[in-house]
Amino acid sequence: MSAPSSPDDPSGAHPPWGKTSANQRELAFLSGPNPRSSELLRALRIFFEFIRGFRKLHFLGPCVTVFGSARFPQTHPHYQLARTMGAGLARCGFTVMTGGGPGIMEGANRGAREAGGRSVGCNIVLPKEQAPNPYLDFFVEFEHFYIRKVMLVKYSYAFVILPGGFGTLDEAFETATLIQTGKIHDFPVVFMGKEYWEPLFAFMRGTLVKEGTIDARDLDYFLLTDSPTEALTYIRDTAMKKFGLSYGAKAKRHWWLGE
C-alpha cells in the first residue's frame, strides 16, 4: 500500500510520519529484524554509549535536572526563570544538569555558572544539529534519546519542569511514571510556570483522576509554582531531610581506572 498523500507531498511518496530519520543506523533499526551480526553490533554500540555516560558523569555529586524547551530566547521570561532557578540550585549545593541545548536549558546552565556552581549538559545528536550551549563546564553527547534520558534521571535528586513541548512532556511524564511505579524514589518534581501548566493540571485532575486512570494521590508528586524561593525550599528540604543528602565527601577517583 502506498503512503497517503499530504498537502506538502501530494505524490504520496514521502515515508510515513514517525518512520523517518537522517541517521542510517536508526533507519536500519526501525526497518524490522536485521541480520544477527548487525543486531549484536548495535547492542554493543548502545552498551558502550551507556558506559561512556556513566564514566563521564560519575563524579558530579547530587544533581537537579532542569527540563524545558530549546525555543525560548534569552529575552523571554521563561529563560530568565530558568536562569534564576539554575543560580538558586547551585547556591543550594546541587550540580545543575540539563539537556545541554539552548533556550530553557541554556538559561539554567547559565544561572548555575554565574552562581559559581557546576553546570553539565547531556546533549543529543539530531539531524538538525543542536549545539551545546556556552555555559557548560562539560557535556556528554548521546546518539540515542533513551540513553540520554537515563543519564538525566540517574544522577538527579529532583526535577524542575519549565515550559516546553513534546520533549519536555516526555521527560516529565517518564519521570512521573518511574516514581509512580516505584522504580525511583519519589524525588521532588516541580512544574514552574502556573499559567503555562495549569491546563495540564486541570486535565489531570478533571479527566485522569475522574476516569480512574491515575489516583488523586499521584498528583502529590508534583509541586506547581511560580516562585523560585518556594521551589528551592521544597527541593532542598526534601533532598536533605527525606533522602539524607549532605555536602559531605564526594566519590573518590581511582588512578587505575583512568579517573
Secondary structure, 3 states (H helix, E strand, C coil): CCCCCECCECCCCCCCCCCCCCCHHHHHHHCCCCCHHHHHHHHHHHHHHHHHHHHHHCCCCCEEEEECCCCCCCCCHHHHHHHHHHHHHHHCCCEEEECCCCCHHHHHHHHHHHCCCCEEEEEECCCCCCCCCCCCCEEEEECCHHHHHHHHHHCEEEEEECCCCHHHHHHHHHHHHHHHCCCCCCCCEEEECHHHHHHHHHHHHHHHHHHCCCCHHHHHHEEEECCHHHHHHHHHHHHHHHCCCCCCCCCCCCHHHCC
